[in-house]
Structure formats: structure tokens, C-alpha cells
């Protein structure tokens, strides 16, 4: 059913979250932030004036880049999330006042907090430069948290970038607005939302903060089940895209790669200048190695384009610290995947070579060797 935007806009104008003068106050706050953290000022910014949680004269210093972009300007877009202060690349422990930084930065030559901070400052400055040029490809190369990067882009260019930073929320609103976003990244998805706004004669005159408020008032927020569904769909799309981009890789090469994997659940890989979750590369290749056949019944679903559809399932769930290695992944048809997730199951025996599972009173013996 097509959305009645006229009615929704009328209702929004009656029940706005913020009044016009409040939006104006936020714009003043935003301009002050940009003025305080101009490119020149960023170059000269000190570590203690960057991190969130640093004590000054016995009190937490709230006048820092990280605190202001996350907390002071929260009404312009929320970037609180599971990553906490880690998303800023370098941070300080509130209790010990000891500095920490992303260990992954070592590959860029960062061996201490000062080098890590200088690296982060450069990434922020490059985000601003590429954001001004609207160079999406260059922005994708920036090694910053997507939410952090998104908030920076909005703060400096509030007309060009939407202030919704969690990809699950972006996906949710795209679904509600019936906008096709295919296998695109978060930057392209936000662009779809912006274009949708600009196509409407009334909404195009709104600030992006007003537009984000409009979406929230009309559609609310996705619940946990919807979050999980969007995440699963994104993973499936990534796996399909990886398979399409690696058609020339032989089965033997895939097996060698899978056998040499070590535990690293959050690692990402680059394929043809696009970044993916490493686990999605592993599952995609495991599907091909397993012949796209369910390890319980031997079947898969055929899609309308003729390609087989099959899914990956964790034997020991991630929530129970199950590994992301091939020995902990089953390739299952959708029916058996759902039964495996929701049914009464028991792991009778598990080794690197095989697993014996009792599922709804039926026993399955599955080989795990490649």
C-alpha cells in the first residue's frame, strides 16, 4: 500500500517534536561546533581535548570533541551504541585515566596513543574534505566507525547528509518508505533518504533534523526482531555479492582459505574495493564448498533467477561464544535453519570432523571436514 505522505506531513506539522525556534537553536549549536573544530583547529587539537572521560581539576572535562559530538549535540542525531567510546578510535578509561586505542591501527604504524590520535585526526580531516566533495568512494576508505563518520558528515554538511547513523534504523525507514536499497552501503542508503525528502515539495524545505523527526514520529523505531531481520538480510546480501565477485576463485582455493581461518569475529575483508564482514566471506565460500546443499536434507531453494538459496547457521550460537570458524557453521535450507533455531535441539557430540545433533527427536550426523 502506497504511503499517504500528505496526511503524514499534516500530522507531523501538528505534533512536531521540536518547534521552529528549537531547530534554530540547534543550528546555532552546530555552527559553534564546526567553528571550534575547523580543519586548522583539528590539526592543533590535543589528545586530552579530544577524548571523552578525561579528568580536569578533578572533574570530567565535557568540553571535548568526542563528548560534544556524542552528547552535547545528541538532538542532532544519536551515535550512542554498543561500541561505546571505542568508536572514537582512541579513548581514556574513566577510572584509571589510562589511554587505549584500536589495536588494529598498528598496521598503519600506530604504536602508542599519540600516534593513534594523530591517525584519527587525519581521518576526521579527510572525512570533512571528502564530505565536502561528496566523494562517496573516498569516504568509504576512511577508517572510522560508520556512525562516527556519519555524525561528522552531518555536523559539517547538514544539508548534504542525513542525521540517522545506525544502519538498522536507515534500513527500517527505507523499508517503510518502500525504497529499494539493494546491496548498497550506508552512505548510499542515507543518500536515498535524502533524495526522497528532496522530491517532496514540502519536505524539501525542511532541515534534515526535521525530516528525521518526521520519520521517527510516523514510523517509530524498529523492535529487536526487526533489527535482527535487517541484519540477517544484510548478511545474506553480502554473501550473495561476495559469491558474484569471486566466481573465478577455485574450490581448492576456497578450502585452503577456510582451513587457515583463525578466530576473529569482527574482522572485515576488502573485495574489489568493497568492505565486507569476514564471516560473510567465510559463509559464502562454505556454501559453495558444500555444493549449496542442506547438510540435513540435501536440498536448497531455487530462486527465480535459477540460483540456489541456502543459509548458514551457528552450531554453538554467537551469544554463547560460538566461534565464527567453518567447524561451527552448518549450511542449511531455510526450513531446517528455522527448526534448528527454534526447535528442541541437543548437541550429542561435536569435534572438528563431525557433529551429532538431536533435533525434535530426530538425530543428524553431519560431517564438518572440508
N, C-alpha and C positions, 0 to 999 in steps of 0.2 A: 504494500500500500504506500503510495507516494505521500510524503510529508506535507502538511498544510503549513508552510513557513509563515504565511501572512498571519494566521491565528497565533502561532507561536511567538512571533515578533511582537504582536499586540500584547500578549500576556506578559512577555518579558518587560516591556516598557511600563507595565503596571506594577510589576513585582521585582524591580531591579535589586540586585544585591547591594550595589553601591549607587549613590546619587552622583549627578554630574560633577558637583564640586569635589567629591571624594576622588573621582578619577583624575581631576585636575591636580589634587594634592599628591597623588601617586606619581604623576608625571613630573612634578617638581622634585620629588624624592629620587626618581630615576635619573633625571638630568644631573642632580648633585652627585650621584654615584659615578656617572660617566665622567663628570668633570674632575672628581677626586682621583679617578683611576684612568686618566688619559694614558696614551701609549708612553709618553715620556715619564709620567709618574709611575707607571708599572715597571719601567726599566729600573727605576731607583727604589722600588718598594723593598723594604726589609722583611726578612722571614717572620719576625715577631709581629709585624703589621699585616701579615697575610693569614696566618693560621687562626683557627677557631679554638679557644680554650686556654690561651696563654695568659698567665697572671701578670698583672702590672700593679705595683704598690699593694699587693695582697688581694686584689680583685681581678676577676676575669675581664680582660680587655675586649669589649664588644665592638670597638671601632676598628675592626679588621676587615679585610677584603672578604674572607670566607663567611664571617658572621653576617656581614651586611648583605651579601648576595643570597644567603640562605634564609636568614631570619628577619632582618630589617625590611627586606623587600618581598616578604612571603606572599603578600596580597597581589603581587605581580606574577606569581607562579611558584608553586611548591616544588622544591627539589629534595625534601626530606625523603629518605628511603633506606633500604636495607644496608646500603654501603656505608652509611654514616659519614664520618669525616674522611674516610678513605677515598671518597670520590674526588677529594681535592688534591690527591697525589702526594702531599706531604702534610703531616699533622702533628699535634702535640698531645700527649696523654695528660688529661686534666689533673690527675692525682700526682703523678711523678714529674710532670713538666718535661718529660723526655720526648725528643723528636723521633718520629717514624716516617718512613716514605715507602712508596711502592717498590718492592724489591725487583719487580720486572723492569724498572728503569735502568738496571745495571747494564743491560745490553746497549743502552745509549750512553754509557760511560759515567753513570751516576753512582758514586761510591759513598756519599755522605749526604746529610740533609741539605747542605748548601748547594751542592751540585744538582740534587733533585729539585730544589726550589728554583734554581736558575733555569732548569729544563722546563719546569711547569710555567714559569713566567713567559718563556719564549713561546710555549704552546698557546697560552692565553692571547698573547700579542698576535700570533699568526691566525688564531681564530677570529680576532677582530678584523685583521686585514682581509682574510679570505671572505669573511662575512660581508664586509663592505662591497666586495667584488661579486658576491653571490656565487662564488666558485664552489659548487657542491662537491666536486671531486677532490679538491684540495682540503675542504673541510672534513671529508671522510678520513683523510690521512692523519688528522690531528689526534694525538694520543691523550685524550681526556675522556672522562666519563660522559656518556651521551647526555645525561640530564644536566650536568655541569656545563657542558658545551652549549646546550640549548638555552640555558638561562643567560649565559654570557651573550649569545647572539641576540636574544630578545632585549636585554638591558641596553645594548649599544645600537640596535636597529629595530625598534619596537613596531615599525610599520611593515618590515620585511619578514619578520619571523614570529610565528605563533608562540604564545607563552603557555603551552601544555608540553610537559617534558617527559612524563612517563609514557613509554611506548604502548603499554597496555591501555592507557586512557586514550591515546591517539587512535589506536585500533578500534576501540569501543565507539568513539564518536564517528569514525569513518563508516563503521557498520551501521550505526543509527542513521547516518545521513545517506546511506546507500551509495557510498563512493567506493569504486573498485581501486584497491591499492596493491594488488598482485604481490610480487615478491620484493617490493621496494624497501629501502631503508628508512629510518626515522626522519631524516631530513626531507626526503621526497614526500613522505606521508604528511608531514606538517605543511608542506607546500600545497598539497591537495586541500587541506582545511582552509588555508589562506585563500586559495583560488575560489573555493566555494563561497566564502564570505564576500569576496570582491565581485562576484557575479550578481549579487543581490543589490537592488537599488537602495535599499535602506541600510543593510548591514555594511555595505562598503564604506559608509561614512562613520562607522563605529571604530573605536580603538580596538586593538586585538585583545585587550583586557576585557572590554565589554563583550566581545564575541565569545571569549572563553567562559564568561559568566552566563551568557545566553545558553551555551551548550550544557553547562552544569545544571542550570535551572530547569531545562527542558528534559534532559536525559539522565540527570543524576550521575552516579558513579557505578562502574561495573562491580558486581559482587565477586567473591573469591572464585566461584565456579566459572564465571565469565573470564576472569583473569587467567585461570588455568587453561580454559578453552583457547583463548587467543594465543597463549604461549605455545600450546601444542600445535596449533595451526601454523604458527610462525616456524616452529621447528620442522614440521613436515614440508613446508615450502622451501626452507633452506636445504633440506636433504634432497628434494627433487632438483633444485637448482645446481647443487653440487654434482649430482649424477650427470646432469646435462653438460656441465662444464668439464667433466673428467671422463668422457666417453672413450678417450684414447688410452686411458690407463688400463693395463692388463690385469687380469685376475691375480696373477702371481705377484705383481707389484702391490696390489691392494692387500693381499695376505701378509706380505712382508711388512708393510706399514702397520697393520693391525697387530701383528705379533710383537712389534717393537714399541708399542704404546706403553707409557708409564702413567700412573695416576696423576691427573692434573685437570680436575673437572671444569675449571673456569677459563682454561686456555683457549685462545682464539687462533684461527689459521687464516691465511690470505690465499685466495684462489682467483686468478685473473683480476687482480686489483680490488677484490671484494672480500670483506672480512666476515667469517662465519664462526660459529661455535665449533670447537674441535670435536665435541661429542657428536655433532650432526654430521661431520665428515666421516667419523668412525661408523655411525649407524648407517649412513647412506652406502658406504662401501661394504659393510657387513650384509646389508640387504642383497647387494649384487653377488657377493661371495656365496650367500645362502641360496642363490637362484630365485630370489623373490618368492620363496615358498614358506608357508607357515610351518614352524617346527613342531607343531602339534598335529595338524591335519594335512599338511602338504599343499594347501590351496592358497590362492590370493584372489583379490577382486580385480576384474578388468575394468579400467576406466574407459570413457567413451573415445579417447584417442588411441586406445589399444594397449596402453602401458599398464603393467600390473601395479596394484596398490597393496602395500603391506606396511606393517608398523613395527617399531622397536619397543620392547618392554624391559624394565629392570627386574632381574630376579630378586635381588635384595634391593628394596626401594632406596632412593637417594635420601629420604627422610630418616632412614636407619643406617646411614653411612655406607650404602652400597656403592661400589666403585663404578666408574664410567668406562671400565675396560670391557673388551668383547666377551670375556668369560662371564660377565654379569648381565649380558644383553641377549634376550630372546627375540627372534624375528617371528611375529605372529600376525595372523589375519585379524581384522577388526573385531570379529565375534569372540575369538579366543583371547584377544587382548583385554576386552571388557570383562570377560569371565575371569581372567587371571587377576585383574584389578579388583573386581567386586565379589568374586566367588569365595568359597571356603577352601583355602589352599594351605598346603603344608609342604615344606621342603624336606623330603625324606633323606636325601643325600646330595652333596654338592662338592665337586672337585673342579680342577681346571679342565678336565677332559669331558665331564658329563654332569648332568643334574637329573635327579629323580624327584618329580613333583606330584603330589596328590591334590587334584583339583576337583572339588564337588564329587568326591568318592571315586574319581577315575584317575588312574596312575599314568603319568607320562615319563618316559625315559628319553632324554634329549642329549645328543652329543654337542659338545662345545668346542671341540678341536676345529682348527681352520684347515 
